[in-house]
């Protein structure tokens, strides 16, 4: 599902500025998100439009494939789909 690649915009990882400051991360830094399943790397965009403690990775970009973080066996009982929200991750500067 990489339908937005044609726009040419990067898939920024949205992060609250307070969380970024605590982790030593600056706007535009490249970070690695890691879950129990896997990891992905991308650029951070700081915004107060996400809550503290939350990271948001927009869906639809090949270079930020959120499927690398999810577990196909972790099924949402209401929808019957793989859980894409509330996936626990750690974040650290890439490198």
Secondary structure, 3 states (H helix, E strand, C coil): CCCCHHHCCCCCEEECHHHHHHHCCCCCCEEEEECCCCEEEEEEEECCCCCCCCEEECCCCHHHCHHHCCCCCCECCCCCCECCCCCCCEEEECC
